[in-house]
Amino acid sequence: MTDDQSLRLLLRSALPPMTDLGPARDLWPSIVHRRPVPSGWPWLDLAVVAAVALGLALFPDWLWLLAYHL
């Protein structure tokens, strides 16, 4: 018997065969019943958009700087 065959037999005797390969329960209902995400924009996002719009209205040359960083 070669070393590979003895190693294979040793591993098969040490580890039980895997019979159930699927999840223990269905995970989709727990995903569906999660707390829904509130619709709309958070106030911080709106404040950033307003600040960028105001900045571009006051300084239109900054559009190139903003476009460069995006």
Secondary structure, DSSP 4 states (H G I P E B T S, - for coil): --HHHHHHHHHHHHSPPP---S-SS--HHHHHTSPPPPPS--HHHHHHHHHHHHHHHH-TTHHHHHHHH-
